[in-house]
Amino acid sequence: MRKPTVAELGVDPDALDWKRSGTDEGAIEVAFVNEWTLLRTSGQLISVFDEHEWACFLDGVKNGEFDRAAS
């Protein structure tokens, strides 16, 4: 299955309920639209994840795979 764009999802990103990782300007934000998870930082969309990809991303975070990128 091909990932949709935000336009294809038919949603206004500014109207979504974004969850922030922190208060810093570069904080990561996520929003959920049906089976899709949208990821952005500083208001710029980075990616759209399907349910499997999002679960893998969360596993990577929990296992420290991105710790070096944060330092």
Secondary structure, 3 states (H helix, E strand, C coil): CCCCCHHHHCCCHHHCCCEECCCCCCCEEEEEECCEEEEEECCEEEEEECHHHHHHHHHHHHCCCCHHHHC
